[in-house]
């Protein structure tokens, strides 16, 4: 504890230090809880041993956290505390407080919405069972992903920015790339991903790197006409980007169209 306090005097805004100090206090509380439980189980006299309820419930960790959020900026550092506290079952109330603070202090940060959406994947829908069918598991996963997307939909309406759309698309892309034996789930993921790409494009909030990923995906899914149209729109929007023009040319060459030369000429004029 003294070492962490000394380190923080030199680095008062270090998220890493605050996170590890926070973890240490939770581990210390967990250790004391186990010691107390063992003594009680053995019916031993605890004498002068002081097991404060506040400390046992993570009170010192809470003080570390409260000091940290006054000095650290951004949702990412805040989320770091949630990633740690969820590992300690006795700190549910502290976890709830940190989550509420995150939503209050960083309501306009895309990372907050991204975190809240992805939490839905951790929620249990089906009772744990070794005999649950593959179809039931796929349906359960589909429902979880739908709930994630409900949060993302709220997010892009509340915080309509390129970074927010990127979070939504990244999530959809991750789910699309996950293997599944359910053709229905795979198709749902594909349709959702393409729809979110389209909406971000129509909102003029799709980043250049995501356009390039989208184009490769369209070719992979054998949608050449859509790929050509999107590539043309992307080069109009990012007309100074060499990589964007290069990707458009790759699309045209892969489709062996006669527009390659015209595209070269158009690119050199920019």
N, C-alpha and C positions, 0 to 999 in steps of 0.2 A: 504493500500500500504506500509506504513512504517513497519507494522507488518510482511508482507511477506519479505520485504528486510532484516529485522532483522533476521528472521528465516533462510533465505538463507545464511546469514553470518555464521551461525552455521552448516547448512546442505547445502553446496554449490552444491552438486550433486544430490539432492533429486528430482526425477521425479515428485513425488506427489506434492511437494511444487510448482515446476515450472508449473505444469498443473493447479493447483488451482489459482495461481497468473495470469496465462494466461486467465483462465475463468473469473476471477474477472474483468480484464481489458476489456474484450469483453462485459461483462454485464454492466460495467460503460459506455462504448461507446453506447451500445443499449439504456440505460437510457437517455443519453444526446440527442440521435437522436429523441427519443419520446418527450422529453421536447421541443426541437427546433421545431418539427412538430406541437405540440400543440400551441406554441406561434405564429407560422406563421399562423396557421389556425384561431386563434383568432385575427389575425392582430394586435398583441400587439408589442409595442416597446421593443426590446431586450436590448436596452441600452448598458450597459457595459458588458453584458453577452458574454463570449467568447466561441463560438462553433467552434473550429478548425476542418477543414476538415480532417486533418491527424488523429486526435483523433477519430472523428466520423467514420472514415473508419477502425479503429482498429490499428492505428499506434503504440500506447503504447503496445498493445498485441503483435505486431510484434517484438518490441524491446525485450520483455520478451522471446519470442520464439527464437530469434537469439542468445541471451545470453545463453539460455538453451542448444541449440544444440552444443555449443562449450564445454560444460561441461559434458553432458550426453552421454552415449555410447549405441549403439544398436538400432535396428529398433523399438522395442516394445515401448520405451519411445517416439520416434518420432511419431509413429502411435497414441499415446495418444492425441497429439495436434490435429490431424485430426478428432478424435472422438468428440472433443470439438468444433472446429471451424465450423464443418458442421451444428451445431445447430443455427448458426447465419447467416441469409440470406444476411446481408450487407457485410459479410466478404468473398465473393467468390474469390476475387483476392488473399487474404491472404491464403485461402484454396488451391488455385492453386499453389502458391509459395511453401507451405509446402509439397504438393504432389510431386512437381518436385524435391525438396531437398531430399525427402525420396528415390526417385528412383536413384538419383545421389550419395548420401552418403552411401546408404545401398543396392546397387545393388546386392550384393552377399548374402544377408541375406534372408533365406527362408520366414521369416515373411513379408518381403516386397512383395514378389511374392504372398504370401497367401492373403495379404490385397488387392493387385491389382486385383487378380482373383475374390475375393468375392464381390468387388465393382460392378461387372457386374450384380449381382443379384438385385442391387438397381436401375439399369437403367430402365427407362420406355420404353416399346416397344408398348404396346397397349394403345390407349387413354382411360382414366378412364371412365368407364360406368357401371351402375348397371345392364345393360341388356346383358353384355358379356357372352356368353355361357361357360359352364364348359369345353367343348372341346377346345375352343379358349384360355381360361386361361391356360389350361394344355400345349397347344402348345407354348404359350408365355413363360411359365416357362421352358419348355424344351429347347427353344432357348437361354434363359438366362444361363441355366446350361451348354449348349454347349459352349457359349462364355467364361464362367469361365474356362472350361476345355482347351480351346485354350490357355489361359494364363498359366495354369498349365503345359501344354505340352511344351511351350516355356521355362518355369521355369526348368523343369527336364532336358532339354537339355542344358540350360545355367549353372545351379547349380545342378549338378548330385550328390546329397548327400542323406544320409539316412533321415536327417530331412526334406529335400525338398519332398521326396517321402511320408514321413509321413503326411505332410500338404495336399498333393494331396489325399491320401487315406482317411484321416480324413474328408475332404470335401465330397468325394464320399460316405462315410459311413453315414454321416449326412443326405445327400440327400436321400439315400436309405431308411433310417429309417423314413423319413417324409411320412405321410399318403397321399394317392392320390386315387381318384376314377378312374383315367385313367390307365388302364392296360398297355397301350403302354408306358406311362411314367415310370411306375413301372418297366417294363422289361428293358427299356433303362438304368435306374439307376442300376439295378442289373448287367446287362452285362458290364457296364462301371466299376463298382466297382471290379468285378472279373478280368477284363482285367488289371486294374491298379495294383491290387495285384500281378497278374502273372508277369507283367513286372518288378515290384520292386524286386520280388523274383529272376527273371532271371538276374537282374543286381547286385545281391548280396548286395542289399541296403535296405532290409526289416528288421526292428527291431524285436526283439524277441516277444515283446508284441503284435505286429501286426500279427505275425505268429499265435499266440494263438487265436486272434480274427478271423482270416481268417479260421482257422480249425473249430471253432464253427459255423461260417457262412456256410461253406461247408456242415456240417452235417445238419444244419437247412434247407438248400436248397436241401437236399437229393442227395448229390454228394459224396458218400462214397469212391469210388475208387480214386477220386482226393484227398480227405482228407487223405487217407492212404499214398499216394505218397508224399504229401506235408509234412505230419508229419514226415516221414522218412528223408526227405531232411532237415527239420528243426532241427532234433536231430543230424544230422551229422554236421550241422553248429554250433549249440549251444550244443555241446556234454557234457558240464559241467553244464548245466542248469537242475536242478531238476524239475522245473516247466514245462520245455519243454518236458522232458521224461514223466512226469505225464500226460500232455495233450495228448501225443501220445498214451499212454496206455489207456486213457479214450476213445479215438477214436476207438481203437481196441476192447475194451470191449463193447462199444456201438454197434459195428457191429458184436459182438460175433464170432470173428475169432479165429482160432487156433494159431495165431501168438503172443498171449498175453504172453505166457511163454517165448518164444524166445526173445521177447522185454524186458521182465524183466531181463533175463540173460544178454542181451546186455547192458542194462542200468547199471547194477552192475559192469560191466567190465570197465566202463568209469571213 
